[in-house]
Amino acid sequence: MAQIEEGHHKQDIKTAKTAVFLALFVALMVGMAYAAVPLYEAFCQVTGFGGTTQRADTGSDVILARTVRVQFDANVADDLPWEFKPVQREVEIKIGESQLIFYNATNFANKDIKGSAIFNVSPASAGAYFNKIECFCFTEQTLNAHQTVDMPVEFFIDPDYATDPDLEHVNIITLSYTFYPAED
């Protein structure tokens, strides 16, 4: 009889250890899921992965003779009653040269609406070299009812772009934005 009770006791300890292990594993997975988005965003910002651009305080000190054409794209989520478009469709700039362009947005709603712009560069490998000095995408934008605004983007292409063998024959870069309603 003592052996049976000892066997049940050992089984209870194994069951308790398994339950604790599974609870810790679930807690770890929930924590990792919660941290995944900010960690991925930080990774993309540092590496330029997925077409994420870089942020710069000032322009480049080096301007090269090589030029690239930068095209501008604009999109709006279906549930945002805005029109959003680039003022100019493209510019040709020297690598390292700062450029200021504008996007135009109009709120067609009868109320003020806050929007947030998500951006991307293609080809994605160019994102590591696309530096924004000023951008409306750094903060949420509030447009009053029926308001139209011009929103600036000042950027340059890092001179290291010219030494990247994967971008040797890439002379067109597309900067794309999509505006979504901002969470209140």
C-alpha positions in Angstrom: 0.0 0.0 0.0 2.9 2.4 0.8 4.3 1.8 -2.7 1.0 2.8 -4.3 0.8 6.0 -2.2 4.5 6.7 -3.0 3.7 6.2 -6.8 0.8 8.6 -6.6 2.9 11.1 -4.7 5.6 11.0 -7.4 2.9 11.3 -10.1 1.5 14.3 -8.4 4.9 16.0 -8.3 5.5 15.2 -12.0 2.0 16.7 -12.8 2.7 19.8 -10.7 6.1 20.3 -12.4 4.5 19.9 -15.8 1.8 22.4 -15.0 4.3 24.9 -13.7 6.5 24.4 -16.8 3.5 24.8 -19.1 2.3 28.0 -17.3 5.8 29.5 -17.5 6.0 28.6 -21.2 2.6 30.2 -21.9 3.6 33.3 -20.0 6.9 33.5 -22.0 5.0 33.1 -25.3 2.5 35.9 -24.3 5.4 38.1 -23.4 7.2 37.4 -26.7 4.1 38.1 -28.7 3.6 41.4 -26.8 7.3 42.4 -27.5 7.4 41.2 -31.1 6.0 44.4 -32.7 8.2 46.9 -31.0 11.3 44.6 -31.4 10.5 44.2 -35.1 10.0 47.9 -35.6 13.3 48.6 -33.9 15.1 46.0 -36.0 13.6 47.4 -39.2 14.6 51.0 -38.2 18.2 50.0 -37.5 18.7 47.8 -40.6 16.3 49.3 -43.1 14.8 45.9 -43.5 11.5 45.7 -45.4 12.0 49.2 -46.9 12.0 51.0 -43.6 13.7 54.3 -43.9 16.3 55.9 -41.6 15.9 59.2 -39.7 18.6 61.9 -39.8 19.0 65.2 -38.0 20.9 66.8 -40.9 21.7 66.2 -44.5 24.8 64.6 -45.9 28.1 66.4 -46.2 29.0 64.3 -49.3 27.1 64.8 -52.6 28.0 62.4 -55.5 27.6 62.9 -59.2 25.4 59.8 -59.5 21.7 60.5 -59.6 18.6 58.5 -58.7 15.0 59.1 -59.5 12.7 59.0 -56.5 9.0 58.4 -57.2 6.3 59.2 -54.8 3.2 57.1 -54.1 0.2 57.8 -51.9 -2.6 55.6 -50.6 -5.5 56.1 -48.1 -7.2 53.4 -46.1 -10.8 52.8 -47.2 -12.2 54.0 -43.9 -10.4 57.4 -44.0 -12.3 60.1 -45.9 -9.2 61.8 -47.1 -7.6 62.5 -50.5 -3.9 62.1 -50.3 -1.4 62.6 -53.1 2.1 63.8 -53.8 2.4 67.3 -55.2 5.1 66.1 -57.6 5.2 62.5 -58.8 9.0 62.2 -58.9 12.3 64.0 -58.6 15.8 63.2 -59.8 18.5 64.0 -57.2 22.2 63.5 -56.7 23.0 60.9 -54.1 23.7 62.8 -50.8 21.7 65.8 -51.9 18.8 66.9 -49.6 15.5 67.3 -51.3 12.2 68.8 -49.9 9.0 67.6 -51.5 5.3 67.8 -50.4 2.3 65.6 -50.2 -1.2 67.2 -50.3 -4.1 65.9 -48.1 -7.7 66.9 -47.9 -10.2 65.8 -45.3 -13.7 65.4 -46.9 -15.5 64.7 -43.6 -17.6 67.1 -41.7 -15.5 66.5 -38.6 -11.8 66.7 -37.6 -10.0 63.5 -38.2 -6.6 62.3 -37.0 -4.5 60.1 -39.4 -1.2 58.2 -39.2 1.0 57.5 -42.2 2.8 54.2 -42.7 5.7 54.4 -45.1 7.9 52.1 -47.1 10.6 52.3 -49.7 11.1 50.0 -52.6 13.2 48.3 -53.5 13.4 47.3 -49.8 17.2 47.2 -49.9 17.2 50.9 -50.6 15.5 51.6 -47.3 18.7 51.5 -45.3 20.0 54.4 -47.4 16.9 56.5 -47.5 17.2 59.2 -44.8 14.4 61.4 -43.7 15.3 64.7 -42.1 11.7 66.0 -41.8 8.5 64.1 -42.4 4.8 64.4 -41.6 5.0 60.6 -40.9 6.9 61.2 -37.7 3.7 62.3 -35.9 0.0 61.8 -36.3 -1.7 64.4 -38.5 -5.0 66.1 -37.6 -7.0 67.6 -40.5 -10.0 69.8 -39.6 -13.2 69.2 -41.4 -12.8 70.0 -45.1 -9.2 71.2 -44.5 -6.5 70.8 -47.2 -2.8 70.9 -46.2 0.6 70.4 -47.7 2.8 68.1 -45.7 6.6 68.2 -46.1 9.2 65.4 -46.5 12.9 66.3 -46.5 15.2 63.5 -47.4 18.5 62.4 -48.9 20.0 59.2 -50.2 23.0 58.2 -48.1 26.2 58.2 -50.2 26.9 54.6 -49.1 24.1 53.7 -51.5 26.6 54.1 -54.4 28.9 51.4 -52.9 26.2 48.7 -52.3 26.7 46.1 -55.1 23.0 45.1 -54.8 22.0 48.6 -55.8 24.6 49.2 -58.5 22.0 49.2 -61.2 19.0 50.5 -59.2 18.3 54.1 -60.3 14.7 54.4 -59.3 13.4 54.4 -55.7 9.8 54.6 -54.7 8.7 56.2 -51.5 5.2 55.1 -50.6 2.8 56.2 -47.9 -0.5 54.9 -46.7 -2.7 57.0 -44.3 -4.9 55.2 -41.8 -7.2 56.6 -39.2 -5.3 57.1 -36.0 -6.4 55.5 -32.8 -7.8 57.9 -30.2 
